[in-house]
Amino acid sequence: MRLLEALRIEKPILSAPMAGAAGPELVAAVCNAGGYGVIPLWGKTKEQVGTGIDELRELTDQNFAVNLNLSFPYVDQLEMCIEKGVHGVSLFWGMEPSAIERAKAGGLTVLSSVGTAEEARTATEAGADVIVAQGWEAGGHVWGKVSTLALVPAVVDAVDVPVVAAGGIADGRGMAAAIMLGASGVWIGTRLLASSEATIHEVYRKRILQASEDDTQWAHDLYDVAWPDAPHRALSNSTSQGWIDAGCSAPGQRPNEGEQIGRRPNGDPVVRYQSYTPLPETSGDVEAMSLWSGQGVSMVREIMPAADIIDEICQTAKRLLSSEQSALMFSK
Ligand SMILES: Cc1cc2nc3c(=O)[nH]c(=O)nc-3n(C[C@H](O)[C@H](O)[C@H](O)COP(=O)(O)O)c2cc1C
């Protein structure tokens, strides 16, 4: 209940911010379904952050958070969140106590993404209200190296604020498991890539719907163009296979480096090894781009409205957590 109170929501499900894929329609749909939406607005100018907040407010009057990336310029963006009086800010890719303190002083609820219990302690000492424990199973950029199953209880034991579990949670079974580990809620990424509202290319969506749990690959610096030194998990594809065949060579020595493989909707080139989420209007060899995905992808088999995904996950988790389930498991 502490999470529901902190975020003033009805259902303890948060939509993972997914740069490119989670735009205002998806985030608003999650908010309007009783969850908490998180909109990625990092990499934008201060003015664009303001416009992004206004656009989302046109679609929902519920609480949401803005996701900022601490390894890119974030100070002006954070000030805009404060000026606009958004409910929350989600900080990832770095641990900056001063950013947490500034957000708190500005009246925001702070969600801090971590990969270890030690980071969770640092974040809560600086005032973070909610900790997002991101396990290694997660899709997209993956901060830590510990799996969700091991990370969540370690973080829960380390801090006295609500912990949200992220990474590999794609259905009600995962949600129930996370709650049994002590989490107060879940943060869903890959499953929501298969929502009607996600803004991803058809080729990417098809691969998500077909991929198995063994089809993703974690790499330290495969898709490092535009964002170096940032480990990530994506679907295996012709780019990752070519790189493996070449002996996982270091950046600068990989096959076809610098080759243009497509174009963004605005005409800008997309090059091989670029950190880029292909949008519906992206053109070129989309299969060869960074198709971010978590290991929970094998549970993602159908496109559904985000509200139905949220509802289904909650209903299943509720049923599994009821005493009926334990009666099935234990004879006494
Ligand atoms: C396509 C995609 C883009 C992502 N972009 C971001 C981002 O901009 N900010 C962020 O904090 N996390 C980002 N992530 C990571 C998610 O927040 C989350 O930790 C992850 O999706 C959880 O694991 P799951 O995919 O197994 O549900 C992204 C993940 C995906 C799949």
The ligand as a Gaussian input file, in Angstrom:
#p B3LYP/6-31G(d) Opt

LIG

0 1
 C       12.948000      -0.402000     -25.879000
 C       13.451000      -0.078000     -24.510000
 C       13.882000       1.217000     -24.230000
 C       14.287000       1.557000     -22.932000
 N       14.613000       2.862000     -22.655000
 C       14.805000       3.237000     -21.357000
 C       14.890000       4.612000     -21.005000
 O       14.819000       5.505000     -21.845000
 N       15.034000       4.923000     -19.688000
 C       15.099000       3.956000     -18.706000
 O       15.205000       4.299000     -17.521000
 N       15.058000       2.649000     -19.017000
 C       14.877000       2.279000     -20.311000
 N       14.735000       0.945000     -20.622000
 C       14.817000      -0.061000     -19.540000
 C       13.448000      -0.171000     -18.874000
 O       13.213000       0.979000     -18.074000
 C       13.313000      -1.379000     -17.916000
 O       14.306000      -1.357000     -16.941000
 C       13.290000      -2.710000     -18.612000
 O       12.535000      -2.673000     -19.795000
 C       12.702000      -3.758000     -17.656000
 O       12.872000      -5.043000     -18.130000
 P       11.841000      -5.804000     -19.107000
 O       12.095000      -5.221000     -20.466000
 O       12.255000      -7.210000     -18.979000
 O       10.449000      -5.523000     -18.636000
 C       14.334000       0.566000     -21.909000
 C       13.934000      -0.747000     -22.212000
 C       13.483000      -1.071000     -23.491000
 C       13.027000      -2.488000     -23.746000

